[in-house]
Amino acid sequence: MSHILTINAGSSSLKVGLYRQTAAGLELLMRGLVEGLGRKPHLKLTTPDGAIIAETTSDDPATMPDPPAALAQVLDVVTARWPGLTLAGIGHRVVHGGTRYSAPVVLTDAIMAELAEFEPLAPLHQPHNLSGLRAAAQVFPNVPQVACFDTAFHRTHPWVADVFALPRELYDAGVRRYGFHGLSYEFVSAQLGRIAPEVHKGRVIIAHLGSGASMCGLENGRSVASTMGFSALDGLPMGTRCGQIDPGVLLWLMQSRGMDAGAISDMLYKNSGLKGLSGGISGDMRDLEASADPAAAQAVDYFVWRVRREIGGLAALLSGIDGIVFTGGIGENAVSIRARVLEQMQWFGIELDPARNAAGAGEIGKPGARVRVFVIPTDEEATIAGHTARLTA
């Protein structure tokens, strides 16, 4: 019996999933997460019901300095637990597919070289995605590798949703709004189609809120607008990323502070967002909500304000909404953030049920409200596994 392995390599983390192919479809055997790469690596592999297969923590950064090293340790555990494992394919999350890739692809050397050219467009993610891909290809040279793109879901945007008001030649050169978190949106949209098909066929806003955060407007399950743009910096404030910013600020930083591209990039990607607004307290919403520092409260206030603003903007583009879905680490777990985002929106047809929201119910709006409100956990790995199984069948 063959299996599918999924790999989601980030700058300091690695997510993996192992699936068995059965006549009924894919069966999840294992989830894995390695965090703190290069600092204090922590590996945890579990079964679908949460039972721990393996868990290790090291104070030595050299034990797992990067995604390839982490993948090697994960594979040691996997091959020991499932001897004789046969892989039909390995699926990877690749953040940026540029203008060309609107669907997952089986990788070739030529495609890999092209994806490497997109690294400047997603410097926080793309190099690490590709490092995980190269590591897997070295360990399993004869197993098909499939790239699944976060940008692909948004290739259904109309032209006006993709363009910047810059000289036209730049759009033709690839300077446009790509949108991200597409694998998450694809999974959540499909789940909504099963839970509430009549809402899925209408106008829906999905809020993917986490350390990376964005929102997407959908019509009949297709993306028509996203808060993220050319890079994964735009739109909502995130854990350490700035979100929307006046480009004049960047010109001022160059001219008045003497900052070069490297210094500005480091600030925008690693020291802004919730971390920057809170004065360095944390980029983690849980830490900010637990803090008594006024700066932490202000960072949370701004996050909520931006989410509310984007709901209004996306609703205008959709000519109204039939449903809102929360997903991602904050969207799925932060009860108070959901409540604050949706408070006093009765005029909009949104009525939150406080008890259902506090209980973490799958639907948290009041029965009979014009706009239905859902909480749907995302599963990017399941999306990757499905595409990989299909392309390697």
Rosetta blueprint (number, residue, H / E / L):
1 M L
2 S E
3 H E
4 I E
5 L E
6 T E
7 I E
8 N E
9 A E
10 G L
11 S L
12 S L
13 S L
14 L E
15 K E
16 V E
17 G E
18 L E
19 Y E
20 R E
21 Q E
22 T E
23 A L
24 A L
25 G E
26 L E
27 E E
28 L E
29 L E
30 M E
31 R E
32 G E
33 L E
34 V E
35 E E
36 G L
37 L L
38 G L
39 R L
40 K L
41 P L
42 H E
43 L E
44 K E
45 L E
46 T E
47 T L
48 P L
49 D L
50 G L
51 A L
52 I E
53 I E
54 A E
55 E E
56 T E
57 T E
58 S L
59 D L
60 D L
61 P H
62 A H
63 T H
64 M L
65 P L
66 D L
67 P H
68 P H
69 A H
70 A H
71 L H
72 A H
73 Q H
74 V H
75 L H
76 D H
77 V H
78 V H
79 T H
80 A H
81 R H
82 W L
83 P L
84 G L
85 L L
86 T E
87 L E
88 A E
89 G E
90 I E
91 G E
92 H E
93 R E
94 V E
95 V L
96 H L
97 G L
98 G L
99 T L
100 R L
101 Y L
102 S L
103 A L
104 P L
105 V E
106 V E
107 L L
108 T L
109 D H
110 A H
111 I H
112 M H
113 A H
114 E H
115 L H
116 A H
117 E L
118 F L
119 E H
120 P H
121 L H
122 A L
123 P L
124 L L
125 H L
126 Q H
127 P H
128 H H
129 N H
130 L H
131 S H
132 G H
133 L H
134 R H
135 A H
136 A H
137 A H
138 Q H
139 V H
140 F L
141 P L
142 N L
143 V L
144 P L
145 Q E
146 V E
147 A E
148 C E
149 F E
150 D L
151 T L
152 A H
153 F H
154 H H
155 R H
156 T H
157 H L
158 P L
159 W H
160 V H
161 A H
162 D H
163 V L
164 F L
165 A L
166 L L
167 P L
168 R H
169 E H
170 L H
171 Y H
172 D H
173 A L
174 G L
175 V L
176 R L
177 R L
178 Y L
179 G L
180 F L
181 H L
182 G H
183 L H
184 S H
185 Y H
186 E H
187 F H
188 V H
189 S H
190 A H
191 Q H
192 L H
193 G H
194 R H
195 I H
196 A L
197 P H
198 E H
199 V H
200 H H
201 K L
202 G L
203 R E
204 V E
205 I E
206 I E
207 A E
208 H E
209 L L
210 G L
211 S L
212 G L
213 A L
214 S E
215 M E
216 C E
217 G E
218 L E
219 E E
220 N L
221 G L
222 R E
223 S E
224 V E
225 A E
226 S E
227 T L
228 M L
229 G L
230 F L
231 S L
232 A L
233 L L
234 D L
235 G L
236 L L
237 P L
238 M L
239 G L
240 T L
241 R L
242 C L
243 G L
244 Q L
245 I L
246 D L
247 P H
248 G H
249 V H
250 L H
251 L H
252 W H
253 L H
254 M H
255 Q H
256 S H
257 R L
258 G L
259 M L
260 D L
261 A H
262 G H
263 A H
264 I H
265 S H
266 D H
267 M H
268 L H
269 Y H
270 K H
271 N L
272 S L
273 G H
274 L H
275 K H
276 G H
277 L H
278 S L
279 G L
280 G L
281 I L
282 S L
283 G L
284 D L
285 M H
286 R H
287 D H
288 L H
289 E H
290 A H
291 S L
292 A L
293 D L
294 P H
295 A H
296 A H
297 A H
298 Q H
299 A H
300 V H
301 D H
302 Y H
303 F H
304 V H
305 W H
306 R H
307 V H
308 R H
309 R H
310 E H
311 I H
312 G H
313 G H
314 L H
315 A H
316 A H
317 L H
318 L H
319 S L
320 G L
321 I L
322 D L
323 G E
324 I E
325 V E
326 F E
327 T E
328 G H
329 G H
330 I H
331 G H
332 E H
333 N H
334 A L
335 V H
336 S H
337 I H
338 R H
339 A H
340 R H
341 V H
342 L H
343 E L
344 Q L
345 M L
346 Q H
347 W H
348 F H
349 G L
350 I E
351 E L
352 L E
353 D L
354 P H
355 A H
356 R H
357 N H
358 A H
359 A L
360 G L
361 A L
362 G L
363 E E
364 I L
365 G E
366 K L
367 P L
368 G L
369 A L
370 R L
371 V E
372 R E
373 V E
374 F E
375 V E
376 I L
377 P L
378 T L
379 D L
380 E H
381 E H
382 A H
383 T H
384 I H
385 A H
386 G H
387 H H
388 T H
389 A H
390 R H
391 L H
392 T L
393 A L
